[in-house]
Amino acid sequence: MIRRRFRRAALVTLAPLAAAVAGCAAGPTEGPTTASYGRQCIFARNIDSFRAVDSDTVNLRVGVNDIYQVKLFSPCTQVRYAERVALQTRGGSSTVCSALDADLIVPSPTGPERCALTSFRKLTPTELAALPPRERP
């Protein structure tokens, strides 16, 4: 009897998690605008390079053609001078689907600087075409 209750409680608890994982796997929908582009998920280990636009914005190259832009909660002072950064995921997952899923880790002379994200989005083809070369990772 107790096992049945536990299983039922576990299923109820895990149902939202399964829905979130299914939503994370969804690809882009039709249309060039960011609103219609859908939720995009990446594996943090697939980030190839980065470019700091300023101390609040970082562009990340994922694969060959995809560039994601992250906005930081507060200025990350060392990101403009860093040779490498890391995207550390939260909650034991290896995927990043939103700004709440990861932190940007930037090496600094006093130790790693952890920078919280407020925005995580894939740039549209139109935004990619308009991106200046100095902001391309």
Secondary structure, 3 states (H helix, E strand, C coil): CHHHHHHHHHHHHHHHHHHHHHHHCCCCCCCCCCCCCCCCCEEHHHEEEEEEEECCEEEEEECCCEEEEEEECCCCCCCCCCCCCEEEECCCCCEECCHHHEEEEECCCCCCEEEEEEEEEECCHHHHHHCCHHHCC
